[in-house]
Amino acid sequence: NELLPRALAKRAVTRAWVDEKNALLAVDAGADKKAEEFLVALRRADDDILCKRLDTLQSPGASMTRWLAAHKAPAGFSIDQDLELQSPDMSKATVRYTRHPLDGKDIGHHLAAGKTVLRMGLTWKDKISFVLTDQFHIKRLAFVGIVNEETASEVADEEEQFAIDFALMTGEVSLMLADLVEALGGAKGVEA
């Protein structure tokens, strides 16, 4: 009976990426709770680590709603075909579009009725596709043509290939995040 709790222990892996140059920590977690658990474990390992959530001056939900209404994303970004709109009233009526053109009249009717964007698919410079939420979460991150298959044939070691691919991808993600924060008015608490 004493060993029973340990016998049924569930292990989980949460990955994170530290961008020291830009003082960012990205946690690969599907929910805020998992990210918070990761931060608690990180703080246990080093008490001197200070982390705070990256917030932007402009609300991501309100900004995405404006972009959708204008049919124009900020410079460097394009609107994809995934969208979730929600009514602000108590009914919380929700409409989801998946792999659907977002230029129809029905989108305009939903916006005119007061629905706001909860999630929107975006692509940055034809390199990174992702879904941005109104809580400034980045979901379903996908790299479009960043990883070069030509280098794969030249590299014999899988670890070396991973290091090359990871460096390319994280370099692009750093640039994309900087552009995204700028498109949302900059970071709160950061002087220009």
Residue frames relative to the residue before (quaternion, step in Angstrom):
aa qw qx qy qz dx dy dz
N 1.0000 0.0000 0.0000 0.0000 0.00 0.00 0.00
E 0.6197 0.5576 -0.3475 0.4293 3.60 1.06 -0.70
L 0.7309 0.4368 -0.2343 0.4692 3.58 0.98 -0.83
L 0.4540 0.7265 -0.4313 0.2831 3.59 1.21 -0.30
P 0.6617 0.4890 -0.3408 0.4548 3.69 0.80 -0.77
R 0.6811 0.4708 -0.2967 0.4758 3.60 1.03 -0.69
A 0.6112 0.5706 -0.3490 0.4232 3.58 1.10 -0.63
L 0.7589 0.3413 -0.1848 0.5229 3.58 1.07 -0.69
A 0.2931 0.7719 -0.5126 0.2357 3.56 1.20 0.45
K 0.2468 -0.7632 0.5846 0.1221 3.54 -1.01 0.86
R 0.2066 -0.7808 0.5802 0.1048 3.54 -0.76 1.05
A 0.0400 -0.7822 0.6217 0.0067 3.51 -1.10 0.74
V 0.2406 -0.7480 0.6018 0.1429 3.54 -1.15 0.63
T 0.0474 -0.7619 0.6459 0.0098 3.54 -0.90 0.99
R 0.2170 -0.7921 0.5621 0.0973 3.53 -0.69 1.11
A 0.0436 -0.7823 0.6212 0.0136 3.53 -1.18 0.63
W 0.2063 -0.7546 0.6119 0.1164 3.51 -1.27 0.42
V 0.1934 -0.7743 0.5961 0.0878 3.56 -0.87 1.02
D 0.1343 -0.7575 0.6369 0.0499 3.54 -0.80 1.10
E 0.2302 -0.8236 0.5054 0.1157 3.56 0.09 1.32
K 0.6227 0.5728 -0.3422 0.4087 3.58 0.97 -0.85
N 0.7915 0.2789 -0.1342 0.5270 3.59 0.93 -0.90
A 0.4101 -0.7406 0.4409 0.2984 3.59 1.34 0.20
L 0.4554 0.6603 -0.4634 0.3766 3.56 0.83 1.06
L 0.1222 -0.7395 0.6569 0.0821 3.51 -1.23 0.64
A 0.0905 -0.7830 0.6147 0.0288 3.58 -0.71 1.09
V 0.1421 -0.7890 0.5957 0.0487 3.55 -0.83 1.04
D 0.3115 -0.7438 0.5677 0.1658 3.55 -0.83 1.06
A 0.3273 0.7260 -0.5275 0.2960 3.54 0.07 1.35
G 0.4669 -0.7061 0.4677 0.2541 3.54 -1.01 0.83
A 0.7935 0.1838 -0.0917 0.5728 3.58 1.18 -0.38
D 0.6376 -0.5365 0.3970 0.3848 3.56 -1.24 0.52
K 0.6129 0.5705 -0.3527 0.4178 3.58 1.02 -0.78
K 0.6613 0.4952 -0.3092 0.4710 3.61 0.92 -0.87
A 0.6470 0.5092 -0.3214 0.4677 3.59 0.96 -0.81
E 0.6534 0.5066 -0.3126 0.4677 3.58 0.99 -0.82
E 0.6194 0.5302 -0.3401 0.4686 3.60 1.03 -0.74
F 0.6320 0.5237 -0.3265 0.4687 3.57 1.03 -0.80
L 0.6712 0.4978 -0.2996 0.4604 3.60 0.90 -0.91
V 0.6121 0.5351 -0.3478 0.4670 3.61 1.04 -0.72
A 0.6673 0.4887 -0.2991 0.4759 3.60 0.92 -0.90
L 0.6398 0.5221 -0.3203 0.4642 3.59 1.02 -0.79
R 0.6655 0.4931 -0.3005 0.4729 3.60 0.96 -0.83
R 0.6072 0.5407 -0.3515 0.4640 3.58 1.12 -0.64
A 0.6634 0.5053 -0.2985 0.4641 3.57 1.05 -0.76
D 0.8009 0.0079 0.0272 0.5981 3.60 1.06 -0.73
D 0.3261 -0.7900 0.4925 0.1646 3.58 -0.34 1.26
D 0.6417 0.5618 -0.3242 0.4093 3.59 1.15 -0.51
I 0.5270 0.6387 -0.4169 0.3750 3.60 1.22 -0.18
L 0.1047 -0.7750 0.6224 0.0310 3.53 -0.83 1.06
C 0.0202 0.7949 -0.6042 0.0522 3.56 -0.74 1.05
K 0.0540 0.7613 -0.6461 0.0052 3.52 -1.11 0.71
R 0.5982 -0.5945 0.4157 0.3403 3.51 -1.15 0.70
L 0.4080 -0.6850 0.5497 0.2492 3.55 -1.05 0.83
D 0.0039 0.7848 -0.6178 0.0494 3.56 -0.61 1.19
T 0.3205 -0.7502 0.5511 0.1753 3.54 -1.11 0.73
L 0.6238 -0.5607 0.3986 0.3711 3.55 -1.23 0.49
Q 0.7451 0.3013 -0.1841 0.5659 3.57 1.07 -0.72
S 0.5243 -0.6338 0.4724 0.3167 3.55 -1.03 0.79
P 0.4730 -0.6754 0.4774 0.3036 3.62 -0.80 0.92
G 0.6482 0.5273 -0.3274 0.4412 3.62 0.95 -0.82
A 0.6814 0.4726 -0.2871 0.4795 3.59 0.87 -0.94
S 0.6466 0.5180 -0.3213 0.4586 3.60 0.98 -0.80
M 0.6695 0.4870 -0.3084 0.4685 3.59 0.88 -0.89
T 0.6129 0.5390 -0.3467 0.4622 3.60 1.07 -0.70
R 0.6478 0.4999 -0.3141 0.4814 3.62 0.99 -0.81
W 0.6486 0.5183 -0.3243 0.4534 3.59 0.90 -0.88
L 0.6680 0.5005 -0.2987 0.4627 3.57 0.93 -0.91
A 0.6567 0.5126 -0.3118 0.4569 3.60 0.93 -0.88
A 0.7186 0.4199 -0.2380 0.5006 3.59 1.05 -0.77
H 0.3314 -0.7519 0.4902 0.2909 3.61 1.30 -0.23
K 0.6567 0.4708 -0.3055 0.5037 3.55 1.10 0.71
A 0.2524 -0.7520 0.5960 0.1250 3.53 -0.78 1.12
P 0.6265 -0.5265 0.3931 0.4194 3.61 -1.18 0.29
A 0.7135 -0.4556 0.3191 0.4261 3.55 -1.27 0.39
G 0.7947 0.2818 -0.2354 0.4834 3.54 -0.93 0.96
F 0.7207 0.3843 -0.2279 0.5301 3.59 1.24 -0.31
S 0.0942 -0.7516 0.6454 0.0983 3.53 -1.28 0.43
I 0.4642 -0.6686 0.5095 0.2792 3.53 -1.17 0.68
D 0.3027 -0.7569 0.5577 0.1562 3.56 -0.87 1.02
Q 0.6423 -0.5612 0.3888 0.3485 3.55 -1.28 -0.29
D 0.5803 0.5277 -0.4063 0.4688 3.60 1.10 0.62
L 0.1090 0.7983 -0.5746 0.1435 3.54 -0.84 1.02
E 0.0304 -0.7542 0.6547 0.0407 3.53 -1.21 0.65
L 0.0914 -0.7870 0.6101 0.0019 3.53 -0.78 1.13
Q 0.0545 -0.8017 0.5946 0.0277 3.57 -1.12 0.66
S 0.4677 -0.6621 0.5207 0.2679 3.50 -1.12 0.79
P 0.4373 -0.7235 0.4650 0.2630 3.62 -0.90 0.83
D 0.5605 0.6180 -0.3997 0.3797 3.61 1.19 -0.26
M 0.7436 -0.4346 0.2800 0.4241 3.55 -1.29 0.07
S 0.5954 0.5841 -0.3727 0.4067 3.61 1.13 -0.46
K 0.1711 -0.8218 0.5191 0.1608 3.58 1.19 -0.60
A 0.1203 0.8136 -0.5535 0.1311 3.58 1.06 0.82
T 0.1154 -0.8217 0.5581 -0.0045 3.56 -0.79 1.10
V 0.1030 -0.7610 0.6391 0.0426 3.54 -1.10 0.84
R 0.0871 -0.7977 0.5963 0.0227 3.57 -0.87 1.00
Y 0.1087 -0.7506 0.6493 0.0568 3.51 -1.11 0.84
T 0.0254 -0.7875 0.6156 -0.0143 3.54 -0.87 0.98
R 0.8302 -0.0694 -0.0147 0.5529 3.55 -0.72 1.15
H 0.4824 0.6412 -0.4211 0.4229 3.54 0.95 0.99
P 0.5040 -0.6348 0.4750 0.3426 3.64 -0.92 0.78
L 0.2691 -0.8017 0.5208 0.1164 3.57 -0.86 0.97
D 0.5360 0.6405 -0.4018 0.3756 3.58 1.14 0.47
G 0.4440 0.7135 -0.4408 0.3156 3.62 1.23 0.22
K 0.6514 -0.5265 0.3909 0.3817 3.53 -1.33 0.35
D 0.5868 0.6017 -0.3758 0.3903 3.58 1.11 -0.64
I 0.5986 0.5438 -0.3626 0.4630 3.60 1.09 -0.64
G 0.6526 0.5191 -0.3021 0.4620 3.58 0.94 -0.90
H 0.6403 0.5191 -0.3197 0.4672 3.58 1.03 -0.78
H 0.6489 0.5101 -0.3186 0.4660 3.59 0.97 -0.80
L 0.6617 0.4920 -0.3064 0.4757 3.58 0.98 -0.84
A 0.6454 0.5175 -0.3162 0.4643 3.60 1.01 -0.81
A 0.6602 0.4975 -0.3005 0.4757 3.57 1.15 -0.61
G 0.6247 -0.5915 0.3173 0.3989 3.59 1.29 0.03
K 0.4333 0.6873 -0.4807 0.3298 3.58 1.21 0.09
T 0.1870 -0.7693 0.6027 0.1003 3.55 -1.14 0.72
V 0.5739 -0.6091 0.4342 0.3333 3.54 -1.24 0.49
L 0.2111 -0.7529 0.6131 0.1123 3.54 -0.97 0.98
R 0.7852 0.0025 0.0468 0.6175 3.57 1.06 -0.87
M 0.0303 0.7895 -0.6125 0.0262 3.53 -1.08 0.77
G 0.3972 -0.6962 0.5493 0.2361 3.52 -1.03 0.86
L 0.0089 -0.7888 0.6135 -0.0366 3.55 -0.93 0.97
T 0.1512 -0.7375 0.6436 0.1376 3.53 -1.29 0.39
W 0.2453 -0.7671 0.5814 0.1157 3.52 -0.98 0.95
K 0.8642 -0.1365 0.0478 0.4820 3.56 -0.77 1.17
D 0.5853 -0.6126 0.3476 0.4016 3.58 1.10 0.75
K 0.5810 0.5936 -0.3614 0.4235 3.59 1.20 0.51
I 0.8061 0.1166 -0.0208 0.5799 3.57 0.97 -0.90
S 0.1402 -0.7673 0.6238 0.0506 3.52 -0.85 1.07
F 0.1238 0.7925 -0.5846 0.1217 3.59 -0.97 0.85
V 0.3506 -0.6742 0.5936 0.2648 3.52 -1.36 0.11
L 0.1934 -0.7722 0.5994 0.0842 3.55 -0.83 1.07
T 0.2326 -0.7751 0.5725 0.1318 3.58 -0.93 0.91
D 0.6430 -0.5289 0.3936 0.3898 3.54 -1.29 0.29
Q 0.6484 0.4915 -0.3073 0.4935 3.60 1.28 -0.24
F 0.4687 -0.6882 0.4056 0.3771 3.58 1.36 0.18
H 0.3772 0.6586 -0.5391 0.3652 3.54 0.92 1.01
I 0.2370 -0.7441 0.6068 0.1478 3.54 -1.08 0.72
K 0.0698 -0.8109 0.5802 -0.0317 3.53 -0.61 1.23
R 0.8588 0.1736 -0.1189 0.4672 3.54 -1.38 0.33
L 0.0968 0.8129 -0.5575 0.1380 3.56 0.84 1.05
A 0.0619 0.7919 -0.6023 0.0797 3.58 -0.77 1.05
F 0.3161 -0.7523 0.5538 0.1656 3.53 -0.94 0.94
V 0.1939 -0.7890 0.5788 0.0707 3.53 -0.82 1.07
G 0.8692 -0.0787 0.0212 0.4877 3.57 -0.36 1.23
I 0.4337 0.6988 -0.4763 0.3109 3.61 1.16 0.32
V 0.7039 0.4163 -0.2588 0.5140 3.55 0.90 -0.94
N 0.2697 -0.7943 0.5334 0.1090 3.51 -0.65 1.19
E 0.3828 -0.7454 0.4978 0.2236 3.58 -0.61 1.12
E 0.5597 0.6144 -0.3946 0.3919 3.60 1.16 -0.46
T 0.6550 0.5026 -0.3276 0.4594 3.60 1.00 -0.73
A 0.5819 0.6033 -0.3751 0.3959 3.58 1.11 -0.60
S 0.6791 0.4767 -0.3027 0.4691 3.58 1.00 -0.71
E 0.6687 0.5034 -0.2979 0.4590 3.60 1.17 -0.53
V 0.7014 0.4356 -0.2558 0.5029 3.60 1.16 -0.54
A 0.3141 -0.7831 0.5141 0.1543 3.56 -0.73 1.10
D 0.7284 0.4290 -0.2149 0.4892 3.57 1.06 -0.77
E 0.4701 -0.6890 0.4777 0.2756 3.61 -0.85 0.97
E 0.6346 0.5320 -0.3343 0.4500 3.59 1.02 -0.75
E 0.6433 0.5081 -0.3183 0.4761 3.57 1.01 -0.79
Q 0.6353 0.5226 -0.3221 0.4686 3.58 1.01 -0.80
F 0.6334 0.5237 -0.3233 0.4691 3.57 0.98 -0.86
A 0.6569 0.5154 -0.3108 0.4542 3.60 0.90 -0.92
I 0.6515 0.5042 -0.3135 0.4722 3.60 0.97 -0.83
D 0.6801 0.4895 -0.2870 0.4641 3.58 0.84 -1.00
F 0.6554 0.5198 -0.3101 0.4517 3.58 0.95 -0.91
A 0.6489 0.5131 -0.3176 0.4634 3.59 0.96 -0.85
L 0.6487 0.5089 -0.3164 0.4692 3.59 0.95 -0.83
M 0.7004 0.4857 -0.2744 0.4453 3.56 0.81 -1.02
T 0.7018 0.4595 -0.2890 0.4613 3.61 0.80 -0.92
G 0.5904 0.5578 -0.3649 0.4551 3.57 1.12 -0.57
E 0.6804 0.4721 -0.2785 0.4863 3.56 0.97 -0.88
V 0.6308 0.5264 -0.3385 0.4586 3.60 0.99 -0.76
S 0.6139 0.5454 -0.3495 0.4512 3.62 1.00 -0.74
L 0.6768 0.4836 -0.2853 0.4761 3.57 0.92 -0.92
M 0.6466 0.5216 -0.3143 0.4595 3.58 0.99 -0.87
L 0.6591 0.5070 -0.3130 0.4589 3.60 0.92 -0.86
A 0.6311 0.5253 -0.3335 0.4632 3.58 0.99 -0.79
D 0.6678 0.4860 -0.2991 0.4779 3.60 0.94 -0.86
L 0.6509 0.5206 -0.3156 0.4535 3.59 1.00 -0.81
V 0.6493 0.4969 -0.3154 0.4817 3.59 0.94 -0.85
E 0.6411 0.5134 -0.3215 0.4713 3.60 0.99 -0.79
A 0.6502 0.5167 -0.3128 0.4609 3.63 0.97 -0.84
L 0.7141 0.4023 -0.2388 0.5207 3.58 1.19 -0.52
G 0.6962 -0.5291 0.2588 0.4103 3.59 1.14 0.65
G 0.6181 -0.5344 0.3506 0.4576 3.58 1.24 0.02
A 0.5873 -0.5852 0.4345 0.3519 3.55 -1.32 0.19
K 0.4997 -0.6301 0.5035 0.3158 3.55 -1.11 0.73
G 0.8220 0.2588 -0.1863 0.4717 3.53 -1.04 0.76
V 0.6391 0.4750 -0.3296 0.5073 3.59 1.28 0.17
E 0.3084 -0.7579 0.5474 0.1757 3.54 -0.72 1.07
A 0.4704 -0.6923 0.4818 0.2597 3.55 -1.04 0.84
